[in-house]
Each structure stands twice: as C-alpha cells, then as structure tokens.
Amino acid sequence: FVAIVIGRLRKLLLAIIILDIPLGVDIHLGFRGEMAGLGALGGYNVSVSLICLALLYPLWLGEFVCRKGPRFAPRLRESLPLLLYVAALLLSTAVASDAGLSAFQIFLYLQMLLLFVYVASTVRTREDVLFIGATFVLGLIIESLLMIYVRGTGQHIVLGPISTAVDESFIGSGRMGGTLGSPNTAAGYLVMLTLITSSFLFTRLRAFYRLVAACAFGAGSVALLITGSRGGWASFVISLLVLWFLAWRGGWLSLQSSFAVVIVTVLLSAVFHDAILNRLVSDDHGAAYSRVPLMRLAFEMVKEHPLLGVGPNNFAAVMDDYMTADIRKAWMYTVHNKYLLIWSETGFFGMAAFLWFLAAMLRAAWHCSYSRDPLIGPLAFGLTAALLAHNAHMLVDVFNDRPMVQLLCFVGGLVVAIYETQRQGARRYHENRIRFI
C-alpha cells in the first residue's frame, strides 16, 4: 500500500524477486519427498516471486493500455530460445513415465519464462539497471553475512520459512549452505553475484557505491570459500581472470581496483589456506567419483531416447530401469551435470533450445561490453563473466531448483534488456545523424 502511494511499487516488487532468490520464501504444493530426495523437483513451487509476478503483469498491462508513462511492448523475439525450451518440456511430457513430476518442472519454467519476458521488456533505463545491480549487491551481502555468522557462531538462523543449512560432511566446521540449503547451490549463487558485484569496482560511480561493492566482494568471497564447493571455486577463479582481462581490454581496469582485488584474494587465501588445501587434496570419500556412474546412467537414457528424452523431471523416476550391476552399487541421485540432465530428460530438441538460450545470453552480454557507458560497460563485463562461470559450474552440478533457475533467467532478461536498449539507442543515433546530414 505504501509503495502504491509513493509510486515505487514496481521497484519494490523487483527487489523482492531478487532477494527471494537466496532467501527462498516458498512452498511446494503436492510435495513428493521421495523424489525430492533423489534430486527431482518435488512439487508445484509457489513463491513470493510468483506473487510479485502476479502483481507486476497487471501493472504492466495497465500502463500499456492506459498509456500512462512509457509503453513497453513485450520482447517476444528475444525470448524465443527460452520459449522453445519450455515447448520442448511440454513435448517431452508426452513420453514421461510420471507426468506429475513433469508438471512440477513445467510449472516452474513457465514462471521463469514470464520473469524473463518481464525483465527483458521493461528494463529500459540506466536507473533501472543501477537499481537492479544495487539490489544484487544487497542480496549478496545479506546471504554472505548469514553464512559467515553461522560458520562463526555455530548457531542456525530460523526466521519463519527462512532457515540456514550446513553439510556436516565437510572437514572441520561443515560446508555452509546458507539459506539456499545445498552448499553447491549456495556456491552457484555466490559465484554469479560476486562476479557481477566486482564489476562495480570498475565503474565511475561515486566512491560510496564502489566501497559497498568492495565490501560485498570480500564477504561473498569468504562465503564462497566456506561452501567447500570445488566446482564453485574453479568456475569463480577462471571467470574472475576473464573479467579482469575484459576490463583491461575495455580500459576500465584501474590500478587501484586491480590492487584491491589482488589484496583481498591474497588475504583470503592466507586465512583459509588450511581449509582450501584440505578440501582440494584430502579424501572426499568418493564424492567426485560418484558423479561418473550417474553420467553413464544419463548417457544410457540419451542412447535409448535421443529425441524426446525420458520426460522432464523424470530422471530420478526412471533411473532404476537403466541400472547395471556396477552402477547399482554407486550413490544414486540425479546426475550432477545440468547439460546431461537436460539431454537425458528432454532429448535433442530440449538440449538444442537450452544451448541456444545460453549462447544468446553470452552473445548479448559480450556485445554490451563494448559500450563506453561508465556503468553499462563494466557491468556487462561482470555479467559476461558470471554467465561463463555458471555455464562451467553446470558441468558438475544439477542446478534444477528454483533459486538457480530464477537467477539465470533474471540475469538473462537483464542482459537482453541492456543489449536491446543499447542497440536501439545506437540505431536512433545513426538515424538522427543521417537526417541531420
């Protein structure tokens, strides 16, 4: 009500959607615990984000019909890859052995499609981009501080539907999962947000913004270390180097910024040296090797169902049918490789649409990095590095639940919005120049 009165309802709802990614205020209707325990989506996800979308779309429609303010038409052409992926999910449902499980995933991706279209279509100004970036930084700070607090005090935080989690199998004090539950999911979130946040250090914003971004980068790096996620660490380091290279190539990398990042990295490596070394060289009780049988299982499904797969969200439901004697002795869970999971569940068409979606996002982010805008250019570097890190991290993890899917679709929508706005601005500039000549 207050937001409606002061005229900031849209920004408030967008901020809630961003903060809901790590906090996860949701329920699962029709929950099936046995399937969720094997890595499948366990129910119809109804979240605070969905409620916000249900409010944002009528507001958008009202502004469009009543011609109040700028009219933003939906960017459906740019949403085609994700739309085709959702269509592939629907098509693969025809061969699913458990249509109910497929419905859970389709319901989630329909929400994400709506989120992608909304962000891609309505984010048109530099102020919108800055607001979204600042909210990303806020979310990173909140999640990182919660994880650090739990690690330091050993006390879990429970605030209604929001609670922290720890994987006690980690050597020492446990692997921190924060409010995202799984340490690997928490690492995926932290990697993307920390890379995006670090790009603010290269902007020409006021010193206050860059100071907050530096604090968020440090807190996010500490939180990432205590997740104990080797895949997250590797993708972060590689993508951070890519980000530095892009910033140097674009002329945004100042000596002070690079020096600050190096100092933070060296200090963190020194403080957490023992934990990092133990995680990298000590016995992981077969955790890494356990992924190999699952990958073999996924390839067997691909060979038998190359076109349509076994059905969305059905990997856990049908994996018993593809087990051999040696695989049956291994740890059974949904395959820890997002690409193999999509290929085995939705077949060639789903895999092709998903790869197209990822490639289109990377292409758009890369083109935006050529902008000379002191905010858009550096931020595009961060978005490119974040997408690269996420793509690499998906090689060793599931990332099938709402937080990671929502984060990818929101970032993808933001990239498309920036790219299309920049492209239309350049076209108008050239048209005006020709008319002037």
C-alpha positions in Angstrom: 0.0 0.0 0.0 2.8 2.4 0.9 4.6 1.5 -2.4 1.5 2.3 -4.3 1.1 5.7 -2.6 4.7 6.8 -3.2 4.7 5.3 -6.7 7.5 2.8 -6.3 5.6 -0.5 -6.4 7.3 -1.8 -9.5 10.8 -1.4 -8.0 9.7 -2.8 -4.7 8.4 -6.0 -6.3 11.5 -6.4 -8.5 13.7 -6.0 -5.3 11.6 -8.7 -3.6 12.1 -11.1 -6.5 15.8 -10.6 -6.4 16.1 -11.0 -2.7 13.8 -14.0 -2.8 16.4 -15.9 -4.9 18.7 -16.7 -1.9 16.1 -16.4 0.8 13.7 -18.9 -0.8 10.3 -17.9 0.7 8.2 -20.6 -1.0 6.1 -23.8 -0.6 5.8 -26.9 -2.7 2.2 -28.0 -3.3 1.7 -31.7 -3.8 5.2 -32.3 -2.4 6.7 -35.7 -3.1 9.6 -36.2 -0.7 10.9 -39.4 -2.1 11.5 -37.8 -5.5 12.9 -34.6 -4.0 15.4 -36.8 -2.0 16.7 -38.0 -5.3 17.2 -34.6 -6.8 14.0 -34.1 -8.7 11.6 -31.1 -8.2 9.3 -32.3 -5.5 6.2 -30.2 -6.1 4.5 -27.1 -7.6 6.7 -24.2 -6.4 4.7 -21.3 -5.2 6.9 -18.5 -4.0 6.9 -14.8 -3.1 8.5 -14.2 -6.5 5.4 -15.7 -8.2 3.1 -13.5 -6.2 5.2 -10.5 -7.2 5.0 -11.5 -10.9 1.2 -11.8 -10.5 1.2 -8.1 -9.4 3.8 -6.9 -11.9 2.0 -8.1 -15.0 -1.4 -6.4 -14.3 0.6 -3.2 -13.6 2.4 -3.5 -16.9 -0.8 -4.2 -18.8 -2.5 -1.2 -17.1 0.4 1.1 -18.1 0.3 -0.3 -21.6 -3.5 0.1 -22.1 -3.9 3.4 -20.3 -0.8 4.9 -22.0 0.5 6.1 -18.6 4.2 6.7 -19.0 6.4 4.8 -21.5 4.7 1.9 -23.2 6.9 -1.2 -23.2 5.9 -3.9 -25.6 6.9 -7.5 -24.8 10.2 -8.6 -26.4 9.0 -12.0 -27.6 11.5 -12.4 -30.3 14.4 -12.2 -27.9 12.6 -14.7 -25.6 12.3 -17.3 -28.4 15.1 -19.6 -27.2 13.6 -19.9 -23.7 10.1 -20.2 -25.2 11.3 -23.1 -27.4 12.9 -24.8 -24.3 9.5 -24.6 -22.5 7.9 -26.0 -25.6 10.4 -28.9 -25.6 9.5 -29.6 -22.0 5.8 -29.8 -23.0 6.7 -32.0 -25.9 8.8 -34.4 -23.8 6.0 -34.8 -21.3 4.2 -37.0 -23.9 6.8 -39.7 -23.2 7.2 -39.2 -19.5 6.5 -42.2 -17.3 5.5 -39.8 -14.5 3.6 -36.9 -15.9 3.0 -35.4 -12.4 6.8 -34.9 -12.0 7.0 -33.3 -15.4 4.2 -30.9 -14.5 6.3 -29.6 -11.5 9.1 -28.6 -13.8 6.8 -27.1 -16.5 5.1 -25.0 -13.8 8.4 -23.7 -12.6 9.7 -22.9 -16.1 6.5 -21.1 -17.1 7.1 -18.8 -14.2 10.7 -18.3 -15.2 9.6 -17.5 -18.8 7.3 -14.8 -17.5 10.1 -13.4 -15.4 12.5 -13.4 -18.3 10.0 -11.6 -20.6 9.1 -9.0 -18.0 12.7 -8.1 -17.1 13.8 -8.1 -20.8 10.8 -6.0 -21.8 10.5 -3.4 -19.0 14.1 -2.6 -18.0 14.9 0.3 -20.4 16.7 3.0 -18.4 20.2 3.3 -16.8 18.5 4.0 -13.5 16.7 0.6 -13.7 19.9 -1.2 -14.4 21.6 0.6 -11.5 18.7 -0.3 -9.1 18.8 -3.9 -10.1 22.6 -4.1 -9.7 22.4 -2.4 -6.3 19.8 -4.9 -5.2 22.0 -7.8 -6.4 24.8 -6.4 -4.2 22.4 -6.1 -1.2 21.3 -9.7 -1.7 24.9 -10.9 -1.8 25.7 -9.0 1.4 22.7 -10.5 3.3 23.4 -14.0 2.2 27.2 -13.8 2.8 26.8 -12.4 6.3 24.3 -15.0 7.2 26.6 -17.8 6.1 29.6 -16.2 7.9 27.6 -15.7 11.1 26.5 -19.4 11.1 30.1 -20.5 10.5 31.5 -18.3 13.2 28.9 -18.9 15.9 27.6 -22.4 15.1 24.1 -21.2 15.6 21.5 -21.8 12.9 19.1 -19.0 11.9 15.4 -19.7 11.5 13.0 -16.9 10.6 9.7 -18.5 9.6 10.2 -20.1 6.2 13.9 -18.8 6.0 16.5 -21.1 7.6 20.2 -21.9 7.2 21.7 -25.3 6.5 25.1 -26.9 6.9 26.5 -30.0 5.3 28.4 -31.7 8.2 30.4 -34.0 5.9 32.9 -31.2 5.3 36.2 -31.5 7.2 36.2 -29.0 10.1 33.1 -26.9 10.7 30.9 -28.1 7.9 30.1 -26.9 4.4 27.9 -23.8 4.6 24.7 -23.9 2.5 23.2 -20.7 3.9 19.5 -20.1 3.2 19.9 -21.9 -0.2 20.2 -25.3 1.6 22.8 -27.0 -0.5 26.4 -25.8 -0.4 26.8 -26.3 -4.1 23.6 -24.2 -4.8 24.9 -21.6 -2.4 28.2 -21.6 -4.3 26.5 -21.2 -7.6 24.6 -18.1 -6.3 27.7 -16.6 -4.7 29.9 -17.1 -7.8 27.4 -15.2 -10.1 26.7 -12.4 -7.7 30.3 -11.9 -6.6 31.4 -11.6 -10.2 28.6 -9.1 -11.0 29.4 -7.1 -7.9 33.1 -7.0 -8.7 32.3 -5.2 -11.9 31.1 -2.2 -9.9 34.7 -1.6 -8.9 35.5 -0.7 -12.5 32.7 1.8 -12.8 32.8 5.6 -12.5 30.1 5.6 -9.8 30.5 7.6 -6.6 33.1 6.2 -4.1 30.3 5.1 -1.8 29.0 2.6 -4.3 32.4 1.2 -5.0 33.2 0.9 -1.3 29.9 -1.1 -0.8 30.8 -3.2 -3.8 34.2 -3.9 -2.4 32.8 -5.0 0.9 30.2 -7.2 -0.8 33.0 -8.8 -3.0 35.0 -9.6 0.2 32.1 -11.0 2.0 31.0 -13.0 -1.0 34.4 -14.5 -1.4 34.6 -15.6 2.2 31.1 -17.1 1.9 32.1 -18.9 -1.3 35.2 -20.4 0.4 33.2 -21.8 3.3 30.8 -23.6 1.0 33.6 -26.0 0.2 32.4 -26.2 -3.4 35.3 -27.1 -5.6 33.3 -26.6 -8.7 32.3 -23.1 -7.5 35.9 -22.3 -6.6 37.2 -23.3 -10.0 34.5 -21.5 -12.0 35.0 -18.4 -9.9 38.8 -18.2 -10.3 38.6 -18.8 -14.1 35.8 -16.3 -14.6 37.4 -13.7 -12.4 40.5 -13.9 -14.6 38.3 -13.5 -17.7 36.6 -10.5 -16.0 40.0 -8.8 -15.4 41.0 -9.4 -19.0 37.8 -7.9 -20.3 38.0 -4.9 -18.0 41.7 -4.4 -19.0 40.8 -4.7 -22.7 38.0 -2.2 -22.3 40.1 0.3 -20.5 38.1 0.1 -17.3 40.6 -1.7 -15.1 42.4 0.9 -12.9 45.5 0.2 -10.9 43.6 0.9 -7.6 40.8 -1.6 -8.4 43.1 -4.4 -9.5 45.4 -3.8 -6.5 42.4 -4.0 -4.1 41.1 -7.3 -5.7 44.5 -8.9 -5.5 45.0 -7.9 -1.9 41.6 -9.3 -0.9 42.3 -12.5 -2.8 45.7 -13.0 -1.2 44.4 -12.3 2.3 41.5 -14.8 1.9 43.9 -17.4 0.5 46.2 -16.9 3.5 43.4 -17.0 6.1 41.6 -20.0 4.6 44.8 -21.8 3.4 44.2 -25.0 5.5 40.5 -25.3 4.7 41.2 -24.9 0.9 44.1 -27.3 1.0 42.1 -30.0 2.9 39.2 -29.7 0.6 41.4 -30.0 -2.5 43.8 -32.8 -1.5 42.1 -34.7 1.3 39.9 -37.8 0.9 36.4 -36.8 -0.3 35.0 -40.3 0.4 34.3 -40.8 -3.3 32.2 -37.7 -3.8 33.9 -36.7 -7.0 34.0 -40.2 -8.5 30.3 -40.8 -7.6 29.3 -38.5 -10.4 30.8 -40.8 -13.0 28.2 -43.6 -12.7 25.5 -41.0 -12.8 26.9 -39.6 -16.1 27.0 -43.1 -17.5 23.4 -43.6 -16.5 22.4 -40.3 -18.3 24.2 -41.4 -21.5 22.2 -44.7 -21.4 19.0 -42.7 -21.3 20.2 -40.5 -24.1 21.0 -43.5 -26.3 17.6 -45.0 -25.8 15.6 -41.7 -26.1 17.7 -39.3 -28.2 14.9 -37.1 -29.5 12.5 -36.5 -26.6 14.3 -37.9 -23.6 12.6 -39.7 -20.7 10.5 -36.7 -19.7 11.0 -33.5 -17.8 12.0 -34.1 -14.1 11.8 -37.9 -14.7 15.5 -38.8 -14.3 15.0 -39.9 -10.7 11.8 -41.7 -11.5 13.2 -44.0 -14.3 16.9 -44.4 -13.3 16.2 -47.9 -11.8 15.3 -49.1 -15.3 18.8 -48.2 -16.6 21.0 -49.5 -13.8 23.6 -52.2 -14.4 25.2 -54.3 -11.6 28.2 -52.0 -11.2 26.1 -48.8 -11.3 23.7 -50.1 -8.7 26.4 -50.1 -6.1 27.0 -46.4 -6.6 25.3 -43.4 -4.9 22.0 -42.8 -6.6 20.9 -39.3 -7.3 20.0 -37.0 -10.2 23.1 -36.6 -12.5 25.4 -33.8 -11.4 25.6 -32.3 -14.8 22.9 -29.8 -15.9 23.6 -30.4 -19.6 23.4 -34.2 -19.4 20.3 -33.9 -17.2 18.5 -31.7 -19.9 19.7 -34.0 -22.7 18.5 -37.2 -21.0 15.2 -35.7 -19.9 14.2 -33.6 -22.9 16.3 -35.1 -25.7 17.8 -33.3 -28.7 15.2 -30.6 -29.0 15.4 -29.5 -25.4 19.2 -29.6 -25.3 19.4 -27.5 -28.5 17.0 -24.9 -27.2 18.8 -24.6 -23.9 22.2 -24.2 -25.5 20.7 -21.6 -27.8 19.4 -19.7 -24.8 22.8 -19.8 -23.1 24.6 -18.8 -26.3 22.2 -15.9 -26.9 22.7 -14.6 -23.4 26.5 -14.7 -23.7 26.5 -13.1 -27.1 24.3 -10.2 -25.9 26.5 -9.7 -22.8 29.6 -9.7 -24.9 28.2 -7.1 -27.3 27.2 -4.9 -24.3 30.8 -4.9 -23.1 31.7 -2.7 -26.0 29.6 0.1 -24.5 31.5 3.2 -23.4 28.9 4.0 -20.8 30.7 4.1 -17.4 28.1 1.9 -15.8 26.9 -0.4 -18.6 30.3 -1.3 -20.0 31.9 -2.6 -16.7 28.6 -4.2 -15.7 28.5 -6.1 -19.0 31.9 -7.5 -18.2 30.6 -8.8 -14.9 27.5 -10.3 -16.5 29.6 -12.0 -19.1 32.0 -13.5 -16.5 29.0 -14.5 -14.4 27.3 -16.3 -17.2 30.6 -18.1 -18.2 31.1 -19.2 -14.6 27.5 -20.5 -14.4 27.9 -22.4 -17.7 31.1 -24.0 -16.4 29.6 -24.8 -13.0 26.7 -26.6 -14.6 29.1 -29.3 -15.8 29.4 -30.6 -12.3 26.1 -29.8 -10.7 22.3 -30.2 -11.0 21.0 -26.6 -10.6 17.5 -27.8 -11.1 15.8 -25.9 -8.2 14.1 -22.5 -8.3 16.9 -20.3 -6.9 19.4 -21.1 -9.6 16.9 -21.3 -12.5 15.4 -17.9 -11.4 18.8 -16.3 -11.1 19.8 -17.5 -14.6 16.6 -16.2 -16.1 16.7 -12.9 -14.3 20.3 -12.3 -15.3 19.4 -13.4 -18.9 16.5 -11.0 -19.0 18.7 -8.1 -17.7 21.3 -8.9 -20.4 18.7 -8.8 -23.2 17.2 -5.6 -21.8 20.6 -3.9 -21.8 21.6 -5.2 -25.2 18.3 -4.2 -26.9 18.3 -0.8 -25.3 21.9 -0.1 -26.4 21.1 -1.4 -29.9 18.0 0.8 -30.3 19.9 3.8 -28.9 22.7 3.3 -31.5 20.1 2.9 -34.3 18.3 6.2 -33.3 21.7 7.9 -33.1 22.6 6.9 -36.7 19.1 7.8 -38.0 19.3 11.2 -36.4 22.8 11.7 -37.8 21.7 10.8 -41.3 18.7 13.1 -41.0 21.0 15.9 -39.9 23.4 15.3 -42.8 
